[in-house]
């Protein structure tokens, strides 16, 4: 086990994040946000702002910066100040640049905006009546139906089910709440833009900025070696980055722009709210006969994102001969939604796993036994079986470790505390994206592994060194990993729990190519191993009864280094198997008999996530995900008033767990490398820790109190019952 390579820099404050960069002559930008939920800007009086001390420029839709909407692999990215339309309260509508941050901030308050206010729908309850069918995603329609032979409809399947449970579940909108607010420092020199901005893929950020600025990709250099949290919220280029880059070009001076914490809650995108109706039908022995999962999610007025909660959960978790899944969207005049750690699977698992617990109660059956009786071998309706699945072992191992045999149907008491246990399944797709890396061997016997990518706290930098060392058969300490720079080969997106599989496979491919190149040089005419059959072992070229370290060989050849660039991408395996990580979540809660205060007292997660490259970092990732699940269950919710204004846009009102809210977290990994998925054998684990945790908490609360709460977050008021 090796520690995080970047840890000393981070804990000593030497790691430089985007906003930490300073340039001579740098000026500061501050965003102006809308104050209505929906309408049109009819005028913006900037006279007072322009006349304020230190102000250099004020940009608005009436006097915009030279920007346009760029396209990326995940569709168009919204760019501010492109029109006069207002789609939500807190939308960026102006940008003030001044000599100091304080001058820019104060002048921004002087911008006087006149609106034509239009009717705005700002709540799910109000918007459900106008819900729309979700668009197809990745070629898959929003509606999925699988019926057994001879069954005419899903309703007929439920009519034939001896036991049926049905309930509606609600999950709250959330913000990513990353420690590092969205920011950017942009500087132009000789027609080339350098931008320092936290992002999940430096090469993608460079491409988006090039598109928005209408320049060649080679004219944009995006740098982000350190990212202070992302979780999907920095997958696209931020408004500060677009505005700082364009303003720096217009003014001929470097520009820094950073969102205030309150602005992060609306000037960026978050997780959608959802409503989910679940109906489960089973026989007397707990075998599912039918499952229906109808979902609604909020979305922005541009319908730019769908939080699909049914297909990735009910469509995959449990074997059932009859399945119906539907997804609708509810356009609201609220801040946009986007990917957020375990998008779809997070809120979807809360509904499905709560419903499974309700079915277990109706059957008077152990919740684990019910899940195992319906364990799937493939996604429902698919012929592609899971490449590797050890969910039953996750549950058996976890039950023994957690003391599940001590769980009673009505919980137990400990003084004034009601104690309950809950459980839930976890599943998250194992994905891999195209990625490229460059590996360089040096004369001092070290190697450098470079890829653009990003490490938003996941530990990817250390993974690059670990896999690089293995692939080159040298000590990890001799490998220098580099990422977060668009000048490096495109390393794919640090998202969807895919980075290790994507970049790791590319490293293995490139290392093999580089070793072949090295051996070819070693045995070439006039080389130290001229005419000798050679091999590579332990960082040395071996042949003819002697060996030579690669560094000495390069020196003997008169070379300072030897490099190779290689790539890897998903291939024919996609047509042979289905791929996912799996897990079992266990939770114990204590609910005070009189105050109804809820405390999570124990958490255990057991996961089948392929090969674990760095167990220390893996435990950190999983623990963080489980904390997210507790937070969703008991703390987090963005609260909007009728006018679409966020009422808790700060860390005082937007509740997040602190150390006192989180117990010791126990994590166990099963060791089953999945080389059918990729050569590294790793599957994703950055997001699966979130999945199922909120449901396990809710199920434990029910076990303790007998009160079934079907929404998140669960509050004291929910448990104040007679």
C-alpha positions, 0 to 999 in steps of 0.5 A: 500500500502506498500513500497519496503522492500529492498528500504532502503538497495538500496538507502543507498548502503547497498544492496550487488550485485554480484560484491560487495562481497570480499573474502580473497585472491581474485583474478581478471579475465578479458575476452579476446574477438574476433576481427573478425566476423567469423572464427577459432582461429589458435593460441594464443600467451600468452607469454607476458600476462603470463609474465605481473605483477601479472598474475596467469593464462591465459586460452584459447581454447588451454589451457582451463578450465575444463568446459562443456556445461550444459542443462537447462529447456530452452536448452543448455547454451553456455560456452566459450573456448570450441572450436576454432570457432569464431561466432561473433566479441566480443565473449569471447575467453580467460580469464586472472587471476591476483592479481588485476583487472588492472593487469588482464585487462592490460595483456588481451591486450597482448594476440596475436590471429591469426585467419583463417578469414571466410566469414561473413554475418552481416546484415539483408539485406544481410542475408534475401536471405538465410533465413531459416524456424524457428524451431517449438517452444513448439510443434507449427510449424513456420507456422500457417494458419486458413481459413474460410470454402470455402476459398481456400487460404489467397490470395483468402481472400485478393482478396475478401476484399474491403480494403487492406493495406500492408506494411513492418516494421523493428525493430532494435537490442537492448541490455538489458543495465541493470545497473549491468554488468554481473559479478560473485564472485566465491569461493570454500571451502571443495568442495562446490562452492559459487557464487555471480552473478546476475541472474533471478533464483538462483536454475537454475544458480546453476544447470547450474554451476553444469552441466558445472563443472561436480559436484553434484548440492549440491556442488553449492550454488548460491546467488543473493538476489539483481540483478541490472536489468535483463530483460531476459538478465540474464536468463542464467548463464553468461560467467564471472560466468562460467569462475570465477567458473572454475578458482577459482577451478583451482587456489584454490583462490576466483575469481571475474570477471566482464564485462566492459560496452563495453563487455556487448554489445557483450559478452552477448545476446540481442534482435534480429532485425526483418523484418515483412510484414503485410497485412490486409484485411477488409470490408467497416465497418472495420471488418477484413476478412484476416490478414497475418504476415510474419516475419524474425528475426536475430539469431546467427550462432548456431540458438539458439533463435527465436524472434517469432513476429507473432503468439503472436500478429497477432495470438491473438489480433484481430478476423479474419476468415482468418489468415496466420502467418510465421516465418523465421530466418536469421543466422548472424555473430553477438552476440547471441539473447535471451529473452528481455522484451516482446520477440516477443510481443515487436517488433511484436506489433510495426508492427501489431499496426502500420498496424492497424493504417494504416488500420484505415486511409484507412477506415477513421475510428477512430483507437480505434473503428477499434480495438474494432470492431475486439476484439478477444474472444480467440486466432485465431483458438483456442477454449479456450476463454480468462479467463478474458478480459476487453480490451474494458474497457481499451480503453473506460477508457483511451480515456476519461482520455486522451482526445481522443475526441480532436484528429483530423485526421491531428493532431494540431499545438501549435506554432512551434510544430506539435502535434499528438495522437496515440494509440495501443493495448497491450497483453502479455501472463499470464504464471505460472511456477512450484514453491516451497516455505518454510514457517516457523512460529517462537515463536516470532510471526513472519514468514519467507517465503523463495524461491530461485527465484530472484528479479531483480528489480520487487518488488517480495520480497515485494510481497512475504511478502504481500501474505505471510501475507494474507495467514497466516492472520497476518500483513505484517510487521511480515513476513520476505521474503527471495529469491535469494539463491539456498539453498531455495526451487526452486522458478522458473524463474523471467521472462515472467511476471510469478513470482507473479503468480508462487510464490504467488500460492505456498505461498497460498498452503504452508500456508494452509498446515502449518496451518493444521500442526499447528492445528494438533499440537495444539489439539494433546494429551498433547497439549494446545488444547488437544481434542478441536476442533480448528481453525486458525484466525488472527495468533491465534489458537482458540478453547474451548472458548480461543485462543493463538497466534501461537508463544506462542503455539510453545513455549508451545510445546517446539518448536522453529519453525514450517516449511512446504514446498509446491509447485504449478504448472500449472494444468488443467486450461491450457485446459480450457482457454487462459490467457493473460494480456491486455492493451491500450496504449495512446501517445501524441507527439510534433514534431518541425515544423522546426527541426523535433525534436520529443518529447513524451509529454504525455503517458497513459496506462490502463491495465487489469492485474488481481489483483494488489498486490502492486499498487506502485510497479505495477505502477513502473513496468508498467511505466518502460515498457512504457519507454522501448517502448519510447526508442525502438521507438525513441532511441535504436539500436545496430549499426554494421559495415560490419565487424560485429563490434559494432559501439556504444557499450557504453552508449555514442553511444547506446542511452537510454532515460533520464529524459528529454525524458520522460514525466509524465506517467499516469497508470490506472489499472482495478480491475478484479482478474483472479482466473481462472488463479491462486488462487492469481488472479494476471496476469503478468504486468512486460512486457505488459508495453513495448507492443504497446508503440512504435507503439503508438509513431509511430502512434502519429508521423504520426498523427502529421506530416503525415509521416509514419515511419515503422521502429525503432528507428524513427530519425529526418532524417526520418521526414525531408520530403518536 
